[in-house]
Structure formats: structure tokens, C-alpha cells
Amino acid sequence: MFIVFTISAGLMLTLAIVNNGSSNDNHLVLSQLIIAKGQSPKYTDC
């Protein structure tokens, strides 16, 4: 169990370093759309 945790933590740290701590898509824009419309947007709204 500890080995699985160690491998997953290592992979997450590696991805954070490679991606400079940011994701490839902007979740803030989606959050603002949800707040503005009061519902989840359809795939055509983004």
C-alpha cells in the first residue's frame, strides 16, 4: 500500500514540476460560466 502511495505522489510531483504547477485548461473560466448561468454548461458553450 505504501508503495502505491509513494509512486502516485511521485507522479503527481513530477507532473507539477513538468507543467509548472498549472493545468493545460483553464478551470476558472468554466467556474465563472457555471456561476453566471447557475447550471453546468453544455459542451457547445465553452
C-alpha positions in Angstrom: 0.0 0.0 0.0 2.8 2.4 0.9 4.5 1.6 -2.5 1.3 2.7 -4.4 1.1 5.9 -2.4 4.8 6.7 -3.0 4.5 6.0 -6.7 1.4 8.2 -7.1 2.8 11.0 -5.0 6.0 10.9 -7.1 4.0 11.0 -10.4 1.9 14.0 -9.1 5.1 15.8 -8.1 6.7 15.1 -11.5 3.6 16.4 -13.3 3.6 19.5 -11.2 7.2 20.2 -12.0 6.9 19.5 -15.7 3.7 21.6 -16.1 5.0 24.4 -13.9 2.2 23.9 -11.5 -0.7 24.7 -13.9 -3.1 22.6 -15.9 -3.5 22.7 -19.7 -7.1 24.0 -19.5 -8.4 27.0 -17.6 -10.9 25.8 -14.9 -11.6 29.4 -13.8 -13.4 30.2 -17.0 -15.7 27.2 -16.6 -16.3 28.1 -12.9 -17.4 31.6 -14.0 -19.8 30.2 -16.6 -21.4 27.9 -14.0 -21.8 30.8 -11.6 -23.2 33.1 -14.3 -25.7 30.6 -15.7 -26.5 28.7 -12.5 -26.0 25.4 -14.3 -23.3 23.3 -15.9 -22.7 24.5 -19.5 -23.2 22.2 -22.5 -20.1 21.2 -24.5 -21.1 23.8 -27.1 -21.0 26.7 -24.6 -17.2 26.5 -24.0 
